[in-house]
Amino acid sequence: MELKVPQTLRFEHLELREQLYALTKEDNDLGAAARAVMELFYMHAIKEEERVLPALQVLPQLAEGQIADSMKSLEDIAADLKGGLYEELFEDHRTLVTALREISKAALVLGRKGEVKFVDRFILHAQMEEEILYPAAKVAAEYFLLLMQCKEREG
């Protein structure tokens, strides 16, 4: 079994992408700002979805102390996070938030409160990742390594 991003997170990322994509179609400052964010978010989301968030899929099993061969990719996730990916994701967020604020500025000029709320929600999503999801993925990957070490010592 290949680890995948939990469905709830995949859906949330898809929703953000769809709303952002709709804004990129506009031929004004709002559209230009949205296109800049889309470029940044696309690359960032690939990093998250391929190299971090799949660790969260197995949290329920890890919470019960269960490990399986299908979780082996957690070793790569742990190595990536220790190797600088963790810090890189936070830096990506700083860049994204700066770019997102440009959408807000353009939306305010146009009197588009809905887009300002979208940006606020997007920023809260990034904050949730920083405060909860990234640390949880890191803990899951590290805990898997510890469980594997214990299993090797026993067997």
C-alpha positions in Angstrom: 0.0 0.0 0.0 1.4 3.4 -1.0 0.8 6.1 1.6 -1.4 8.8 0.5 -2.5 12.2 1.7 -5.6 11.7 3.9 -8.8 12.4 1.9 -9.9 15.4 4.0 -6.6 17.2 3.3 -6.7 16.3 -0.4 -10.1 17.8 -0.6 -9.1 21.0 1.2 -6.1 21.5 -1.1 -8.3 20.8 -4.1 -10.8 23.4 -2.9 -8.1 26.0 -2.4 -6.7 25.3 -5.9 -10.1 25.6 -7.5 -10.9 28.9 -5.9 -7.4 30.2 -6.7 -7.6 29.0 -10.3 -10.9 30.8 -10.8 -9.2 34.1 -9.7 -6.3 33.5 -12.1 -8.7 34.0 -15.0 -9.3 37.6 -14.1 -7.6 40.2 -16.3 -6.8 42.7 -13.5 -4.4 43.1 -10.5 -6.4 40.5 -8.6 -5.9 38.0 -11.4 -2.2 38.8 -11.6 -1.8 38.3 -7.8 -3.7 35.0 -8.0 -1.5 33.8 -10.8 1.6 34.5 -8.7 0.1 32.6 -5.7 -0.9 29.7 -8.0 2.6 29.3 -9.2 4.0 29.2 -5.6 1.2 27.1 -4.2 1.5 24.5 -7.0 5.1 23.7 -6.2 4.6 23.9 -2.5 1.6 21.6 -2.6 3.5 19.0 -4.5 6.2 19.0 -1.8 3.5 18.6 0.9 1.5 15.9 -0.9 4.4 13.8 -2.0 6.9 14.2 0.9 5.1 15.1 4.1 1.3 14.7 4.4 1.2 11.0 3.5 2.6 10.3 6.9 -0.7 11.4 8.4 -2.6 8.6 6.8 -1.1 6.1 9.2 -1.5 8.1 12.4 -4.4 5.9 13.7 -2.3 2.7 13.3 0.8 4.3 14.8 -1.3 5.5 17.8 -2.1 1.9 18.4 1.6 0.9 18.1 1.0 -0.9 14.9 3.5 -0.9 12.1 3.5 -2.6 8.7 5.9 -2.9 5.7 3.5 -0.6 3.8 4.7 2.2 6.1 8.3 2.0 5.0 8.1 5.3 3.1 7.9 7.0 6.5 11.7 6.4 6.6 12.1 8.7 3.5 9.7 11.2 5.0 11.7 11.3 8.2 14.9 11.8 6.3 13.4 14.6 4.2 12.1 16.4 7.2 15.4 16.1 9.0 17.2 17.1 5.9 15.7 20.6 5.7 12.3 20.0 4.1 10.6 21.0 7.4 12.2 24.5 7.4 11.7 24.8 3.6 7.9 24.3 4.0 7.8 27.1 6.6 9.8 29.4 4.3 7.4 28.5 1.5 4.5 29.6 3.7 6.1 33.0 4.4 6.5 33.6 0.7 2.9 32.4 0.0 1.4 34.6 2.8 3.2 37.6 1.3 1.8 36.8 -2.1 -1.7 36.1 -0.7 -1.8 39.5 0.9 -1.4 41.0 -2.6 -4.6 39.2 -3.6 -6.3 40.8 -0.5 -5.0 44.3 -1.4 -6.3 43.9 -5.0 -9.6 42.5 -3.8 -10.1 45.4 -1.3 -9.5 47.9 -4.1 -12.3 46.1 -6.1 -14.6 45.8 -3.1 -14.4 42.0 -3.2 -14.9 40.9 0.4 -15.4 37.3 -0.6 -11.9 37.1 -2.0 -10.5 38.7 1.2 -12.2 36.0 3.2 -10.7 33.4 0.9 -7.2 34.7 1.5 -7.9 34.8 5.3 -9.0 31.1 5.1 -6.0 30.2 3.0 -3.6 31.8 5.5 -5.4 29.9 8.3 -4.9 26.7 6.4 -1.1 27.4 6.2 -1.1 28.2 9.9 -2.9 24.9 10.7 -0.2 23.1 8.7 2.5 24.8 10.6 1.0 24.3 14.0 -0.5 20.8 13.6 0.0 18.9 10.4 3.8 19.3 9.8 4.6 18.5 13.4 2.2 15.5 13.4 3.8 14.2 10.2 7.3 14.6 11.7 6.2 12.9 14.9 4.6 10.1 12.9 7.7 9.5 10.9 10.0 9.6 13.9 7.7 7.3 15.9 7.7 4.8 13.1 11.5 4.7 13.2 11.4 4.2 16.9 8.9 1.4 16.6 11.0 -0.3 13.9 14.1 -0.1 16.1 12.1 -1.8 18.9 10.9 -4.5 16.6 14.4 -5.1 15.3 15.7 -5.5 18.9 12.9 -7.9 19.8 13.2 -10.0 16.7 
